[in-house]
Amino acid sequence: MNGYQGLRTRAAWIDLSSRGKLRVTGDDRARLLHALCTNHVQELAPGEGLYTFFLNEKGRVLADSYIYNLGESLLLDTEPETAASLAAHLDKYIIADDVVVEDETGSWFTVGLEGPASAEAAVGLGIQPPANRCALIEWGGGFVVQVAETGMPGVRIFIPMDERHNLAARLTAAGIPQATQHEARVVRLENAKPRYGEDISDRYLAHETQQLQALHFNKGCYLGQEIVERVRSRGQVHRHLTPVEIETESPPAPESKLVSGGSDAGEITSAAYSPTLQKTVGFAYIRTESLEKKMPMTVEGTGSPVQVRTASAVAQNSSVAV
């Protein structure tokens, strides 16, 4: 069983150690992060976590992150591309605050254990998976969180880097294959889970991404909140990040245009061939008018038909065995 099959049908592990880990300490840590991100950090109890965006003053998404409350500190778990820039962004707003931000990316061996039987696999390693999404438990000198990279059921394991060989050996001994980054990416796109750095960037407003689980609409003021509220109250954006299926075995490159009736309908952000569906899956920012009118679309230059994926189709795909 390879890593793709493990993620799809049972369990596999992904090395996520390159993801950025920023530890935030000091008495003002929750207040500062609360004022800079889109979710409600000040409601976060020890042992809880959440998913959030960090915006600039124009409401554009600078980074996304999970934030875990470790008791005496908050740990930000972000994409590899945004660790340094997010640390600099936070530091910019530390003026008279009792806050220290430290980059601990190299200190943590991070594993995503994911797949339909990932909970059973975790128990076999001596891990009782947390009951709630983003909740965490202490384990192995580190902690385990109910968070998944690919959109499959799973947990994320954080242990000190000097314990990495021990954990890797235990995963191998348990017969759990390691999934490559490519295999994990294909499963992620099959499950319509976008990623910052590919599908989300500082080109886009929070509402355009359709990841509204990152937003808390009653938390009060934060950087970029005026734009978020303006979009929410008017109920209109010109494009939406949308999962798509493309009738081709050759995934189009990022920034490939979608056309409808000779006019621009959208732009691809990411795409990969799905062995399960035997077609290409990915994401595109599609114009609101094209979505509302359900206009037929093709990839510019290839003529490959493009279909918008529905939530029910994604859910059905997640249960298909290879």
C-alpha positions as CSV (number, residue, x, y, z in Angstrom):
1,M,0.0,0.0,0.0
2,N,1.4,3.4,-1.0
3,G,0.8,6.7,0.8
4,Y,-2.0,7.7,-1.5
5,Q,-3.9,4.5,-1.0
6,G,-3.3,4.7,2.8
7,L,-4.8,8.2,2.9
8,R,-7.7,7.1,0.9
9,T,-8.6,3.7,2.4
10,R,-6.9,3.3,5.8
11,A,-4.1,5.5,7.2
12,A,-0.8,7.1,6.2
13,W,1.5,9.7,7.7
14,I,2.7,13.0,6.3
15,D,5.9,14.8,7.4
16,L,4.7,18.4,8.2
17,S,7.8,19.5,10.0
18,S,8.3,22.3,7.4
19,R,5.2,24.1,8.5
20,G,6.0,27.2,10.5
21,K,5.6,27.1,14.3
22,L,5.6,30.4,16.2
23,R,5.4,30.4,20.0
24,V,3.9,33.5,21.5
25,T,4.4,34.3,25.2
26,G,3.8,37.2,27.5
27,D,0.8,38.5,29.4
28,D,-0.6,40.3,26.4
29,R,-0.3,37.4,23.9
30,A,-4.0,36.7,23.6
31,R,-5.0,40.4,23.4
32,L,-2.4,41.1,20.6
33,L,-3.3,38.0,18.5
34,H,-7.0,38.8,19.0
35,A,-6.5,42.3,17.6
36,L,-4.6,41.0,14.6
37,C,-6.6,37.9,13.4
38,T,-10.1,37.1,12.3
39,N,-11.1,34.6,15.0
40,H,-11.8,34.9,18.7
41,V,-8.5,34.1,20.4
42,Q,-9.5,35.5,23.8
43,E,-12.2,32.8,24.1
44,L,-9.6,30.1,23.6
45,A,-9.2,28.0,26.7
46,P,-6.1,25.9,27.5
47,G,-6.3,22.7,25.4
48,E,-8.3,24.3,22.6
49,G,-7.4,25.6,19.2
50,L,-8.9,27.4,16.2
51,Y,-8.3,28.3,12.6
52,T,-7.9,31.9,11.6
53,F,-6.7,34.4,9.0
54,F,-4.3,37.4,9.5
55,L,-5.3,40.3,7.3
56,N,-3.7,43.6,6.2
57,E,-5.5,46.9,6.6
58,K,-7.1,46.4,3.2
59,G,-8.7,43.1,4.2
60,R,-6.3,40.9,2.1
61,V,-5.2,37.6,3.6
62,L,-1.6,37.7,4.7
63,A,-1.5,34.2,6.2
64,D,-3.7,31.5,7.7
65,S,-2.9,29.7,10.9
66,Y,-4.1,27.3,13.5
67,I,-3.6,28.7,17.0
68,Y,-3.3,26.3,19.9
69,N,-3.6,27.4,23.6
70,L,-0.8,25.5,25.4
71,G,-1.5,27.2,28.7
72,E,1.5,29.4,29.3
73,S,1.8,30.2,25.6
74,L,0.0,30.2,22.2
75,L,1.5,28.2,19.3
76,L,0.8,29.4,15.7
77,D,0.9,26.5,13.2
78,T,1.2,28.1,9.7
79,E,2.3,27.3,6.2
80,P,6.0,27.1,5.4
81,E,5.8,30.1,3.1
82,T,4.4,32.4,5.8
83,A,6.3,31.6,9.0
84,A,8.9,34.4,8.6
85,S,6.5,37.0,7.2
86,L,3.8,36.3,9.9
87,A,6.4,36.6,12.7
88,A,7.5,40.0,11.2
89,H,3.9,41.1,10.9
90,L,3.2,40.3,14.6
91,D,6.5,42.0,15.7
92,K,5.5,45.1,13.8
93,Y,2.5,45.6,16.2
94,I,4.3,44.8,19.4
95,I,4.9,48.3,20.9
96,A,4.4,48.5,24.6
97,D,2.9,45.0,24.8
98,D,4.3,42.1,27.0
99,V,4.6,39.7,24.0
100,V,7.5,37.7,22.7
101,V,7.3,35.8,19.4
102,E,9.8,33.0,18.8
103,D,10.2,30.8,15.7
104,E,10.3,27.2,16.8
105,T,9.9,25.6,13.4
106,G,13.1,23.6,13.7
107,S,12.2,22.4,17.2
108,W,9.1,20.3,16.3
109,F,8.8,17.0,14.4
110,T,5.3,17.3,13.0
111,V,3.3,14.4,11.6
112,G,-0.1,14.3,10.1
113,L,-1.7,10.9,10.7
114,E,-4.7,10.8,8.3
115,G,-7.1,8.5,6.6
116,P,-10.5,6.7,7.4
117,A,-8.8,4.5,10.0
118,S,-6.4,7.2,11.4
119,A,-8.1,7.1,14.8
120,E,-7.6,3.4,15.1
121,A,-4.0,3.9,14.0
122,A,-3.5,6.6,16.6
123,V,-4.8,4.3,19.4
124,G,-2.3,1.7,18.2
125,L,0.5,4.3,18.9
126,G,-0.9,5.0,22.4
127,I,-2.7,8.2,21.3
128,Q,-6.3,8.8,22.3
129,P,-7.4,11.3,19.6
130,P,-9.0,14.5,20.9
131,A,-12.7,14.5,20.8
132,N,-13.2,18.0,19.1
133,R,-11.8,19.7,16.1
134,C,-8.6,21.7,17.0
135,A,-8.7,20.3,20.6
136,L,-5.3,19.0,21.9
137,I,-3.9,16.6,24.3
138,E,-0.4,16.2,25.7
139,W,1.6,13.3,24.4
140,G,5.2,12.2,24.0
141,G,6.8,15.3,25.3
142,G,4.6,17.3,22.9
143,F,0.9,17.3,22.0
144,V,-1.6,15.9,19.5
145,V,-4.4,18.0,17.8
146,Q,-7.5,17.0,15.9
147,V,-6.4,18.7,12.6
148,A,-5.9,17.2,9.2
149,E,-3.9,18.4,6.1
150,T,-5.9,16.5,3.5
151,G,-9.5,16.8,4.5
152,M,-9.6,13.2,5.6
153,P,-10.1,12.3,9.3
154,G,-6.8,12.7,11.2
155,V,-4.6,14.1,13.9
156,R,-1.5,16.2,13.9
157,I,1.3,15.1,16.2
158,F,3.9,17.6,17.5
159,I,6.9,16.1,19.3
160,P,10.4,17.4,20.0
161,M,12.7,17.1,17.0
162,D,15.2,14.8,18.8
163,E,12.3,12.2,19.1
164,R,11.7,12.1,15.3
165,H,13.5,8.8,14.7
166,N,11.6,7.0,17.4
167,L,8.2,8.1,16.1
168,A,9.1,7.4,12.5
169,A,10.2,3.9,13.6
170,R,7.0,3.3,15.4
171,L,4.9,4.3,12.4
172,T,6.9,2.0,10.2
173,A,6.6,-0.9,12.7
174,A,2.8,-0.4,12.7
175,G,2.7,-0.8,9.0
176,I,1.6,2.8,8.4
177,P,3.0,4.1,5.0
178,Q,4.4,7.6,4.6
179,A,2.6,9.7,2.0
180,T,4.7,12.0,-0.2
181,Q,3.9,15.6,-0.4
182,H,2.5,15.0,-3.9
183,E,0.2,12.2,-2.7
184,A,-1.1,14.3,0.2
185,R,-1.7,17.2,-2.2
186,V,-3.8,15.0,-4.6
187,V,-5.9,13.8,-1.7
188,R,-6.3,17.3,-0.4
189,L,-7.6,18.5,-3.7
190,E,-9.9,15.5,-4.1
191,N,-11.4,16.6,-0.8
192,A,-11.6,20.2,-1.8
193,K,-9.4,21.6,0.9
194,P,-7.5,24.8,-0.2
195,R,-4.0,25.7,1.0
196,Y,-2.5,29.1,1.6
197,G,0.3,29.7,-0.8
198,E,-1.6,28.0,-3.6
199,D,-5.3,28.7,-3.4
200,I,-5.2,31.6,-1.0
201,S,-2.8,34.6,-1.0
202,D,-2.7,38.3,-0.3
203,R,-4.4,38.9,-3.6
204,Y,-7.7,37.9,-2.1
205,L,-10.3,39.1,0.5
206,A,-11.4,36.7,3.2
207,H,-14.9,36.2,1.8
208,E,-13.5,35.4,-1.6
209,T,-11.8,32.3,-0.2
210,Q,-15.2,31.0,1.1
211,Q,-13.3,29.8,4.3
212,L,-15.8,31.4,6.7
213,Q,-14.8,29.1,9.5
214,A,-11.7,31.4,9.9
215,L,-14.0,34.4,10.7
216,H,-15.7,35.4,13.9
217,F,-18.3,38.1,13.1
218,N,-19.0,39.2,16.7
219,K,-15.5,39.6,18.2
220,G,-15.1,43.3,17.8
221,C,-12.3,45.3,16.1
222,Y,-9.3,43.7,14.5
223,L,-6.9,44.6,11.6
224,G,-8.9,44.4,8.4
225,Q,-12.3,44.0,10.2
226,E,-13.8,47.0,8.5
227,I,-13.4,45.4,5.1
228,V,-14.7,42.1,6.3
229,E,-17.8,43.7,7.8
230,R,-18.4,45.8,4.7
231,V,-18.4,42.7,2.5
232,R,-20.6,40.8,4.9
233,S,-23.2,43.6,5.1
234,R,-23.3,44.1,1.4
235,G,-23.2,40.4,0.6
236,Q,-21.2,40.7,-2.5
237,V,-17.8,39.8,-3.9
238,H,-16.8,39.5,-7.5
239,R,-15.2,36.0,-7.4
240,H,-15.3,32.9,-5.2
241,L,-12.7,30.2,-4.6
242,T,-14.4,27.1,-5.9
243,P,-13.5,23.4,-6.2
244,V,-13.6,22.2,-9.8
245,E,-13.3,19.1,-11.9
246,I,-11.6,19.3,-15.3
247,E,-12.0,16.6,-18.0
248,T,-8.3,16.1,-18.7
249,E,-5.4,14.0,-17.5
250,S,-3.0,17.0,-17.8
251,P,-3.6,19.4,-15.0
252,P,-3.6,23.1,-16.2
253,A,-0.9,25.3,-14.7
254,P,-1.8,27.9,-12.0
255,E,-3.2,31.1,-13.4
256,S,-4.6,29.3,-16.4
257,K,-7.8,31.1,-17.5
258,L,-11.3,29.8,-17.5
259,V,-13.5,31.1,-20.3
260,S,-17.2,31.0,-20.9
261,G,-18.8,32.2,-24.1
262,G,-15.6,33.8,-25.2
263,S,-15.3,35.8,-21.9
264,D,-13.1,35.5,-18.9
265,A,-14.9,33.4,-16.2
266,G,-12.1,32.6,-13.7
267,E,-8.6,31.5,-13.0
268,I,-7.1,28.2,-11.8
269,T,-5.1,28.3,-8.6
270,S,-4.1,24.6,-8.3
271,A,-4.9,21.3,-10.0
272,A,-3.8,17.7,-9.9
273,Y,-4.9,14.5,-11.6
274,S,-7.0,12.2,-9.4
275,P,-6.4,8.5,-10.0
276,T,-9.7,7.8,-8.1
277,L,-11.9,10.1,-10.2
278,Q,-9.8,9.7,-13.4
279,K,-10.0,13.4,-14.0
280,T,-8.3,16.5,-12.8
281,V,-9.4,18.2,-9.6
282,G,-8.4,21.6,-8.3
283,F,-9.5,25.1,-7.3
284,A,-10.3,28.3,-9.3
285,Y,-11.4,31.7,-8.5
286,I,-14.6,32.0,-10.5
287,R,-16.6,35.1,-11.3
288,T,-19.8,35.4,-9.2
289,E,-21.9,35.9,-12.3
290,S,-20.6,32.7,-13.9
291,L,-21.4,30.7,-10.8
292,E,-24.8,32.2,-10.3
293,K,-25.8,31.5,-14.0
294,K,-24.1,28.1,-14.0
295,M,-22.4,29.0,-17.2
296,P,-20.4,26.3,-19.0
297,M,-16.7,26.8,-18.8
298,T,-13.5,25.5,-20.4
299,V,-9.8,25.9,-19.8
300,E,-8.5,28.6,-22.2
301,G,-6.2,27.1,-24.9
302,T,-7.2,23.5,-24.3
303,G,-11.0,23.5,-24.4
304,S,-11.1,21.1,-21.5
305,P,-14.6,21.2,-19.9
306,V,-14.7,22.5,-16.3
307,Q,-17.4,21.6,-13.8
308,V,-18.0,23.2,-10.4
309,R,-17.8,20.5,-7.6
310,T,-20.7,20.4,-5.1
311,A,-20.3,19.6,-1.5
312,S,-22.2,16.3,-2.0
313,A,-19.9,15.3,-4.8
314,V,-16.8,16.0,-2.6
315,A,-18.3,14.0,0.3
316,Q,-19.1,11.1,-2.0
317,N,-15.6,11.1,-3.4
318,S,-14.1,11.0,0.1
319,S,-15.8,7.6,0.7
320,V,-14.7,6.0,-2.6
321,A,-12.2,3.2,-2.2
322,V,-9.2,3.0,-4.6
